[in-house]
Amino acid sequence: MAMHSEDKEDYVILSPVLKEVKEADQILELFFAELKEKISTFSSSNLILDFSQVVNTDVTKILLFSPISGKQKDLNKSFVIVSEGINADEIPEELVVVPTLQEAIDIIDIENIERDLGI
């Protein structure tokens, strides 16, 4: 199990289990593989992927999650990645990456309001 899940009222926080692997690349690859297998169980949830404990996160590993982000958005659900030190210019527009968990929660709140208003 490479993934920890924490259910909240408006979203689910998913984070990698860091004990099993030491290198950031391996952590995110294992996490991605597990999320890909289990994504259908989260299809009705707004998702926050919390990588704040993963040091030296590579942008190419973050980009792995782009297709999953697109699927969640197609289901009218939010998908936000928390990762510090990522250059926003290297991230495609459809992928939301923020440096803090609070910012991720704020984005989900805003997107929920926009959906409620039909924006």
N, C-alpha and C positions, 0 to 999 in steps of 0.2 A: 504494500500500500504506500504509494508515493504522495497521497493527497489527504489533507485534513479538511473537513467540511463543517461550517458553523452556520446554522440556520438563524436568520433574523426575520423580523416581521415583513419587511419589504424586499429582502434580498438574501442571497446565500454568499458567504465568504468562503472561497476555496484557497487553500495555501499548501505549498509543498511541505512534506515531512522531511526536515533537514538531517535528521539523525542517520538516515540510511546511506546518504551519498555526500561526498565532500565537495565536488566540483559543481559550479553553477550550471555548466552546460549539461551535465548528466542529470541534475535535479530537474531542470526544465524539460528535458527530453522525456524523462520518466513521467513527470507530471502531465505533459501533453498527451502521452500515450494513454494514460489512465483516464484523463478527461475525455479524450476521443471515444473511448469505450463506454463511458458513463454519461455522455452529454444528454442523452434522451431523458435521463432521470431529472435533469435540470431545465427541461424545455419550458416549464411554466414559471421559472424563477428569473429574476434579475440576478446577474452574476458579478461578483467582484473577485478577481484573481489577485491575491495578495502575495506579491513577490518581494515585499519590503525587507525580508530577512535574507534574501539571496543577494550575495555581494557580486559585483562585477557582471551584472546581467548583460548579455550580448543582444544587441538589437535583432540580429537574425533569429535568435530563439524566441523573442517576443513576436516576431512576424509569423511564426508557426501558428499562432492563435487567430490570425486574421480570418480564415474560413469559418471558424467556430463563432467568432464575433458576428460575421455576416448572417449566419444561421439564426443566432439569438435575435438579432435586429429584425430579421424576416418574421420571427415569431412575436414581434412587438415587445421585446424584452431588452433591458440594458445589459451591456457587457463592458466592464471597466477593468483595466489592469493597473495595479499599484506597483510601481518600480521607480526607484530613485536613479538619477544620473542618466536618464535616457534622453537623447537629443530629439526634441519634438519634430525637427525637420526631417528626421530619418523614418518617421512613423507615418504610414498612409492615413489619410483623413478619416477613413471608416473605422480605424482602430483608436480607441480612447485609452491613453496611458497618462496617469497622473502620479505625482511623487508621494502622496499621502493617502492613507485610508479615509480620512475625513473628506478629502476632495472627492474620492470615489463615491462616498455616501451622498455628498452634495449633488453630484452629477446624476445619480440615480433618482434623488428627490426631484430635481429639475425635469428630468426626462419623464417621470411619472406624472408631474403636473402638465407637461406638454401633451402627453397622451390623453390625459383626462380632458384637456381643452381641445383635443383634435388637431393639434399643431403638427 
